[in-house]
């Protein structure tokens, strides 16, 4: 599949052959949804904790006499119906993580990349080299390539200056090609990928890798 390659001025300078097993895979919406749910569940800390009535520090003395007051019979201030008492059936620390077979995870990434190509959301960039962090220059570049749309820039791990340049932009984010995930790929209006990052994607996400 031939795909256009743009330069920083927004002009097409060449074309590159995208591997069909990654960018023309069958788009499985259910698989992408399952991978997204798994990713969001695995991001949960699960550290929430509430105290039950047995964990409340309160006097064990009876509040008032058993008979003659006209009130219900109570013997503990820690009961859930009282202010300051324990919480009945409250959340406790737990593990929310979900498992998913490796082949399914890889299939979800390929489906996401193929959906980006189908919906014209992928932009290939010939090079993106910045000698020093420069937020203003990066803002101008993104406006040239995607206008006012939000963008995810897929980079290699060595492009630290680019990551710092994008960090203060509200509608843009960077992602190292080694860590592609369904949530980030589908979150933004456009995905900008450098040719160096494309080589990393080919090496990791191809069927034979």
N, C-alpha and C positions, 0 to 999 in steps of 0.2 A: 504494500500500500504506500503510494507516494504522498508525502505530506510536506507542505511548505515550511520553510525555515525563515524566520524574520530576523532583522537586525534591530539595534536599539532605536533606530529612527522609524520603525514600523513598516519597513519595506521588505518585500520578499527577496532573499538573496540566493536561495538554493532550495533544493528539495531533498528529503531523506526518506529512505525506505523503512517504514515502521513494520516490525514483525507482526504477522497476522495472529499468532498465538497469544499475543498480549493485548493488542489494540483492536483486534477484530474478533474477539472471543464472544461466545453467546452471552448475552446480557441476562443474568439471572437476578431479578429484583428480590426474590425471597431470600436468596443467598446473601445478597448485600445487606438486607435488613437484619438477618441473623448475625452477621459479622458486626454490624453497627450496635445491636443490642448487647452483644458480648463485650465489645470494647467499652461501652458506657458502663456496663455492670462491673467490669474489672477495674474501672477507675474509681469506684466507690470505696471509701475507707472502711465503712462498716464499724466505726468506732463509737457510734451513738450509744448512750447508756442512761437509763433512768433507774431510780431506786424504788424498790417495792416496799411494802409496809414493814417487812422484816429488816430492812436496811436503814430505816429512819431512826435517827437518834431522838427519842422522846421518852418521857417518863412512862413507866409501866403502871403507875398508880391509877386507880379508877377515878374517872372524872367527877362523878357525883354518885349519890347513893342509888341503890338498885330500884327502890320503890318510892312512890310518893311524890315524884317531881312532875309526872305527866309527860315525861320525855322518853324516848326510846332507850333501850338498855345498851350502853356502850361501856367498854372497858379499856379502850386504847385510843390515844390521840393520833396514832399513826395510821388509822384506817383511811382508805382512799377517799371517802366522802368528806373529809375534813381538810381545811386549808392547812398546808404544811404536811399533810399526810403522804403516804406512798402512792405510787401510780400503779393502777391495776393493768396488767398485761401490756406494760410499756416496752419500748424497743430495748434490746440488749445487743452487745457486740456480736457481729456475725460476718461471715464471709459471703459476699455476693458474687464472687467470680464464677464465670461460666467457661466450659471447655468447648473446643471446636476443633475437629480434625484439621491437620495441616493442609491437606488437599482442598478442603473447603475454604480455608482462610485464603489460600493462594488464588482459588477460583473467584473469590469475592473481590480481590484486588484487580484481577484481570477484567472482571465485569465492570468495575468502576472506571478503569482506564478506557475500556471500549465505549462506555456510555459517554465519557468526556469527548471522545473523537466523534461519536455519532451526533452529539448535540452541539458540536462546534465550540466546545469550551476549552480545548487544549491549544496552547500557543507554544510553539517551539522557538527558542531563541538561540542564535548562533554562538554568542558568548556574552558573559556578564562579569566583567572584571572591573573592580574598584580598588584603587591603590590605598584608599583610606575611607573610613565610614563617612557617608555623605547622604543625609536624609533628603535634602532638597533635590539632589540629582536623582535619587531613586524615585521621588514623587513625580518628577517630570517624566522619567522613563515609564512608569506605570500608567500615567495619563496618556502617553503616546500609544502604548500597547493595548490597554483595556478601557481607557476613559475613566468614568466614575465607578465602574464596577469593582467589586471586591476581587482580590486575587491571592492565590497561593503560589509561591515561588518555590519550585523544587530545585534544590542545589546539591552540590557535593559537600562533604564535610570540611573541605579546605577553604571554602568561600566564607570566611568569618566576617570579612568587611561588609559583604552584602547583607548578612544576617543582622549586623548592627545597624546598617542603614535602614532596614525595613522595620526594626523593632518599635519605632515611634510612630509608625503610620497606622491609623485606625482601621483601614479597610484592607490591609495586606498582612500576610504572615509567610514565614519561610518554613521549609521542611526539608530535612536531609533525605536524599533519595533512598537511603537504606531503610528508612522508617515509614514507608508509605502505609497509609491506613485509610479505611473506608470513610471514616468521619471527616477527616480533613480534605480528602479528595472531592467529596460531594458537598462540602459546606460552602465553598466559594463559587462566585460566578464564573471565574476563569482560573485555569491552572497554567502557569508559565513554567516551562521546563527547559533548562539549558541542554545543549547537546552532550556536555559532560555527564550531566545527571541522567540523560537518556541511556548512555552506555551502562551506567550502574543499574538502571532499571532492567535493561536487557539481560545483564548478567545474573540478576537475582530472580526475576519473575518470569523468565521464559520457561516453557514446559520442560525442557531438558535440563534446567539448572538444578 
